[in-house]
Amino acid sequence: MREKKLIHWIDRPKNNHILISFSTPKTPTQIQEELNIKKFNLKPFLKRRLISCLNPNIYKGRLYVLTNKARKLLNISNCKSYDQKDWDLIGWIMGSPRQRYAVLKTFAADSAKRT
């Protein structure tokens, strides 16, 4: 019974588009821009354990991806492993361009002084 309700919920067009978009690691902001959604709530997807966070320890730039359960329900193959990468660094790079620019600018100035 519970599984049928979940499948029915996933089959809604908006939920289906959102879940398919999370087949690769993305931030919620990227999904909003990609699908032109004004408001987007992750809680229903997290509560049903359809998506999981790859870097839960950081505040800005969290990346989410489909769980194996969601891939099975959507008939999406699980071809990539997302365990070997540094998702904290990747999320930081994607989530805070201003900070990244300041750090890279400072690093470039320091390296120029050393040479």
N, C-alpha and C positions, 0 to 999 in steps of 0.2 A: 504494500500500500504506500509506504513512504517513498519507495523508489519510483513509483508511478507519478507521485506528486512532484518529485524532483525533475523527472523527465518532462512533465508538462510545463514546469516553470522554465526549464532550459529552452523549450521549444518556442517560447515567446520571442518574437523577432528582435526586440531590443536586447534582451539577455543573450540571445544566440550570437548577435553581432559583437557584443562586448566580449563574450568568452572566446570567440574565434580570434579576436584581436590580441588576446593575451596568450596566443600560442607561442609567441616569442616574448622575451622579457621586456616589459615596458612599464613606464610610470603611469599613474592615473591621468596625469595632465596630457600625456601623449595620446592616450585613448580618447580623451575629450576632444582634442584637436583633430584627431584622425576621423572620428565619427560625427563631429559637429554636435556634441551633446553639451547642453548648458550646465546641467547638474548631474553629478555622477556619484553614487554611493557604493563603496566597496563592501560595506558590512554584510549585505545579503550573500555576496559571493564568498566571503571569508567564513561566514557562519555555516554555510553549506559545504565548506571545504572544497570548493571548486578551483580556487586560486590560492597560491601561497606566496609569501614574501621571501625573496632571496637574500635580502639584507635588512633584517628587522632592527638591528642595533643603531642605524642612523636615522636622523629625523627628516632630512631633505634628500630627495632622490631615491626613494624606495622603489625597488623593481619587483614586479609581480609576474608570475607565470602560472600556467594551468597545472593542476595536479594530475596525477595519473588517473584518478577517478574521473575527472572532467574530460581528459583525453579519450578515455574509454567510452563515455557517454556521447561524445561528439564525433567519434570514429576518426580521431586524428592520431597519426602514428607518433610514437615517442622515439624519435630518432636521435635527439641530442641529449647529452648529459650536461647539466648546468652546475655541477659540483666543483669543477676544477678551477674556476675563475674567481678573481677577487671582486666580488660584487659590491663591497663597500666602496672601493675606489671607483668602479664604473658608475655607481649611483651618484657619487659625489661629483664626478665629471659631468654627468647628465643633468644633475639637479641644481647646480650652483655655478653658472657661467661667470658671474661677477667675481666670486671668490677665486675661481680658477684663473681668471685673467690677472687678478692682483698677485697671486702666488707666482704665476709664470713670469710676470713682469719683474717681480722682485728677484726671482731666480736668474733671469737674463741679466739684470743689472749687476748682481753679485759675480756672475761668471765673467762678465766683461772686465770687472776690476781685477780679477785674478790673473788675466792674461796680459 
